[in-house]
């Protein structure tokens, strides 16, 4: 499975971005090949509105089956849920740490958004 992680930077040592829709990048980790790819989210970084929905489309289009981020608003959560991307929340740390937590089964899937829109 491919796991998208909202990220401030472009490496596994980069911090997880706590704001999903306005994350600068998504690091896409492929569990089958143990490789990463970078998905740019610059177009949504400074969007006046709709950043979460557009970022959700970007993640879905990347082929990710799971997303790890700090927080998700209602529109982004609904969009990801509609296309079958499972969402997991972390409080911080690096991309590598978040992926390890996911693989160890220590992250719980979100069942609802955890912040208001335009957070």
C-alpha positions in Angstrom: 0.0 0.0 0.0 1.0 3.6 -0.6 0.9 5.9 2.5 0.8 9.6 2.0 2.1 11.7 4.8 1.6 15.5 5.1 5.1 16.9 5.3 7.0 20.2 5.8 9.9 18.8 3.7 10.9 16.2 1.2 12.7 13.5 3.2 11.8 10.8 5.7 13.5 13.0 8.4 11.1 15.9 7.6 8.5 16.8 10.2 4.9 15.8 9.7 2.8 18.9 8.7 0.0 19.3 11.2 -2.2 21.2 8.6 -3.2 18.7 6.0 -4.7 21.0 3.3 -1.9 23.5 3.5 1.0 21.0 3.8 3.8 21.9 1.5 4.4 18.3 0.4 3.1 14.8 0.7 5.7 12.1 1.1 4.3 9.0 -0.5 5.8 5.9 1.0 5.3 2.6 -1.0 5.3 -0.3 1.4 5.8 -2.9 -1.4 9.0 -1.3 -2.7 10.2 0.6 0.4 10.6 3.7 -1.7 9.3 7.3 -1.4 8.1 9.9 -3.9 7.3 13.5 -3.3 3.9 14.9 -4.2 3.9 18.7 -4.4 1.0 20.6 -2.8 2.2 24.2 -3.4 -0.9 25.1 -5.3 -3.0 24.6 -2.1 -0.5 26.1 0.3 -1.8 29.7 -0.1 -5.3 29.0 -1.5 -8.0 31.4 -0.3 -10.4 28.5 0.1 -10.8 24.8 -0.9 -7.3 23.8 0.2 -8.4 20.7 2.0 -10.6 19.4 -0.8 -8.0 20.0 -3.4 -5.3 18.4 -1.2 -7.6 15.4 -0.8 -7.9 15.1 -4.6 -4.1 15.3 -4.8 -3.7 12.5 -2.3 -6.3 10.3 -4.0 -4.8 10.9 -7.4 -1.4 9.7 -6.0 -2.8 6.2 -5.4 -2.4 6.4 -1.7 -4.6 4.1 0.4 -3.8 5.8 3.6 -3.0 9.3 4.8 -1.2 10.4 7.9 -1.5 14.1 9.0 -1.9 16.1 12.1 -5.4 17.4 11.6 -8.2 17.2 9.0 -11.2 19.5 8.5 -14.7 18.3 7.6 -14.5 18.8 3.8 -11.1 17.1 3.4 -12.2 14.2 5.7 -15.4 13.7 3.7 -13.5 13.9 0.3 -10.9 11.3 1.4 -13.5 9.0 3.0 -15.6 9.1 -0.3 -12.7 7.7 -2.3 -11.7 5.1 0.3 -8.5 6.7 1.7 -8.2 5.9 5.4 -7.0 8.8 7.5 -4.7 8.6 10.5 -3.7 11.4 12.9 -0.4 12.0 14.6 0.7 14.6 17.1 4.0 15.3 15.4 7.3 13.7 14.7 9.1 12.9 11.5 7.7 11.1 8.4 9.8 8.0 9.2 8.4 7.9 12.8 4.8 8.3 11.5 5.3 5.5 8.9 6.7 3.2 11.6 3.8 3.9 13.9 1.4 3.1 11.1 3.1 -0.1 10.2 3.2 -1.2 13.9 -0.5 -0.6 14.1 -0.2 2.0 16.8 -2.2 4.7 14.8 -6.0 4.6 14.9 -8.0 5.5 11.9 -9.9 8.8 12.3 -13.7 8.4 12.3 -14.5 12.1 12.0 -12.7 15.4 11.2 -10.9 16.8 14.3 -10.8 20.5 13.4 -13.3 23.0 12.0 -13.0 24.1 8.3 -10.5 26.9 7.6 -8.3 25.9 10.6 
